[in-house]
């Protein structure tokens, strides 16, 4: 029996799924982040290796015929070269009980593609990924693709958890100054972070070495404030929704044609402030040929499907 490996790696965690030719899952492993652009190639290698090791630990030595890696930061040829080096190191690793029977059957792609294939179950449709960052990616029946966003927390990521958190912190400081409406976010951030004064937010953001992931983790503060009726927080949430709608609109119009399924993936969609419902209402009002769905499978499962397709 031979297997394929499907790997989904991002800025927070790495998931590996072990699957056979009949699409049966034999193992699943999880490890830390594997976006090499933010953590370095060596750390990304260790995370991917750990996830694979956890996925295969119950099977003993196995034969792997193909592997697909859907990784954040894998959108350019230069990135793919780096990841190819990581894969070569994996194939030479003595820590993995794997016989690579077809070592050149390797697919390296952006994690948006694996999220699309996993979420819908095939490679036609649109994925709107909104977690720590954001990206919208689609593919039609003719094989045409369109990507919007995914430019990172400085250049883009509108509608992301990071973007929402930063907007919330800025609004809290403006409200504290008296430059804008007062908001419960001042007290909410103080409570969440154990601050004596909202001015201590400076120490948290600038001096604790917080990165994108830690800041994005504050998005629920704004979400909860919106649920509780805070006007400033509700505006931030609504602006995030409209950014996601705008990006999705571009993809739908660019890939115009048959009916589309749009799958929503990522932590932002689990917000309590009806982000997903507002998004669905806006998209449905504009386009009659799309249907917004929840993910059918996880991205690592989608990576396995792409690996199996490589063997057809």
N, C-alpha and C positions, 0 to 999 in steps of 0.2 A: 504494500500500500504506500502510495506517495501522498504528500501533503503540500499545501501552499500556506504561506504566511501573509496575513494582511496587517499592516501597521499604520496606525493613525497617530501622528505626533504633532503636538502644538506647544504653545508657550506655558502650559500648565501641567500637562500629563501626556503619557505615551501609552497607547493600548495596542496589544498584539493579539490577534485571533489566529488559531490553528484550525485549518479546514481540510477535508479530503475532497476528492473529485466529485462526490455525491452531495457536496455542500453541507456535510455534517460537521459540526463544530466539536473539536476534541480538546480544546484548551483555550484559555484566555489569560493574559497577563497584563499587569499595569505597573508603570514606573513613572519617574518624574518627567520634566519637560525635555523636549528634543528639538526645539527651534534653534539651530546652530548659530543663527545670526545674533541671538540674544544671550546664549549661554556658552558658545564655542563648540567646535567640532568634537573635541574629546569628551566633553560632558554629554553631548547629544549621543555619541556612540555608546557611552555607558548606560544611558537611559534606554536606548533601543535594545541593547544587549540584555538588560535586566528584564524588560518586558517580554522578550522572546523566551528567555530562560524560564520565566514564570509560566508562560503559555505551554511549554513543552515538558514541564517537570513531571507530569503524570504518565508520559508516554514512553519514556526511555529513548534510546537513540532512534531518530527518524530520518526519512529521506524527504528532502524538500525539493520540489521541482520548479517552483516559481515563488517569487516574493514581490509584493507591491507595497511601496512606502508612500503614503500620502502625508506629506510633512508641510507644516507652516514654513514659509520662507523658501519654497522650492519652485518658484515661478520662473526663474531665469536660467539660461544655460550655464552661467557661472555657478549658480547655486547647485545645479544638478551635478556638476563636476565634483564639488565638495562632497555631496551625498554619495556619489559613486565611490569615492575614497572611503567613506564610512562603511559602505556595504562590503567593500573588499576586506576591510579589517574584520568585519563580522564573520565573513566566510573563512577567515584564517584563525578565528578565535578558538582557543582550547576550552573555553568555558561553556560552549554550546555543543550539545550532543546531536549534531546535525551532519548528515551527509548531503552536500549540495550536488544533486545528481544532474542538474542543468544550471550551472552557475551563472550563465548569461541571461537566464529568464528573469530579468529584473525590470520592474516598472517603477519609475520615480516620478511622482506628480505632486501637484499642489493639493493640500488637504481639502480644498473646496470640491475637487472632483470625487474624492472618496466619500465625502459627506453627501454629495448628490447621489452617487450610486447606492450608498447604504440607505439613505433616507427614502429614496423612491423605489429602489430595487432594480433599477437599470440606469443607463447613462443618458436618458432623455428627460429633460425637465429643468427646473431651476431650484437652486438651494440658496436660501437666505440665512447665512450664518451670523449670529449675533451673540458673542460671548465677551471674552476679554477684548477682542477686536471684532471687526465686521468685514464681510465680503459677500457679494452676490455673484453667483456664477451659474450660467445656463448653457445647455446644449440642445439643439433641435434634431429632428429626424434626419436632416441632411448632413449632420456632423459639424455644423457651424457652432462656434462657441462665442460667448461674450462674458467678460468679467468686468465688474464695477467695484471699486474699493479695494480693500485689502492692502492699503498703503501704510499701515502702521500707525501707532498712536500719535506721532507728530504730524504726519502728512494726511492722515485720514481717520478711519475708524469711527465715523459718525454713527450714532445710535448704539455704540458699544457700551459695555459696563464701565470701561475706563472713561469714556467720553461723558457718560451720565454722572459718574462720581466726580470728575473734575468740574463739570458744570455746577454740581451741587455744592462743592466746596467754595467755588468762586461766588455763588449766589449767597452762601452763608456769610462770607466776608463782606460782600457789598451790602447785605442787610445789616450787618453789625456796624458798618460805617455810616449807615443811613443814606447810602447812595441809591438803594432800591427798596422795594417792599420788604418789610420785616418778614421773617420766615422762621418756622420752628426748626429748620435745619441747624441753626446755631446751637440750640440746646440738644438736638439729636446727635450732632457730632460730638459735643462735649460728653454726652452720656456714653455713646458708643466707644469712644477712645479714652475715657477716663480723664478728661481734661478739666483743669480748674477754670480756664478761660479759653474762649475760642481762639484767642491770640496764640495759644500753645499749638494750634494746628501747624504753625510755621515749623516748629521743632519736629513734628511728626513727618511732614512732607519733605522738608529739606535736609534734616540732620539724621534721620534714622536710616537713611539709605533705602527708603521704600522704592520699589520698582513698579512696573505697570501692573503686575498681578496683584500686589498688595493694595494699590490704589483702586483697582477695579473691584476689589472685594468690598469697597464702601458703597457700591451702587444700591444695595438693599436699603441703605439709610434714606436715600431719595425715594425709592419705591414705597417704603412704608409711610413716609411723610405725604406722598401723593394720595395713598389710600386713605389717610387720615384727614384729607381735605386741604392740605397746604397748597395755596395757589401757585407759589413759586415752584415747588416740586412738581406739581401737575403740568406746568408749562414746560419744564425740562423733559419730562416723560413724553409729552406730546410732540415736542421738537425732535426727540430721538425717533419716534415712530415715523414722522414725516420724512426724515432723512432715509430711513429704511425703505419707505414707500417710493421715494424719489429714485433711489438706486435700483429698486426692483423694476420700476416703470421703464427705465432705460433698457434693461435686459429683455423684458417682455417685448418691447417695441422693436428692438434690434433683431430678435429671433422670431419675428412675426410669422404666424403660420397656423399649425394645428393647435389643438387644445394642449394646455400645459398643466402639469402638477407642480406646485411650488411647495417645497418642504422647508420648514423652519427648524433650525437646529441652534443650540447654544443656550447659555444660562439666562440671557436677557428675556427669552420667551417665557420663562417660568415666573416672571415677575407677577406680583399680586395686583398691580395697577392696570390690568387688562391691556397690556402692550400688544399681545398677540391678537386679541379681539379687535382692537382699534386698527391694527395693520390689515387684518382680514377684511374689515368693513371698507377700508379705503381702496384696497386692491380690487375687491369684488365690485365696487361701484364703478371702477374705471374699465375693468376688463371682464367680459362675459365668458372668455375662453380659457380661464384659469381656475384652478381649485387649490386652495391652501390646505396642506395635510401635515400631520405629525409624522416624524420619522418612522419608517417601517423597521429599519435595522440601524445599527450604529455604524459610524464611518469605517471602523476597522473591518467590519463585515463587508462593506462595499469594496475595501481594498482587496479582500479575498476574492470577491467576484471578478475584479479586474485581473487578478493573477490567474484565475481559472480561464478567463477569456483569452489570455496570452497563450494558453496551451491548445486552444481550439484549432 
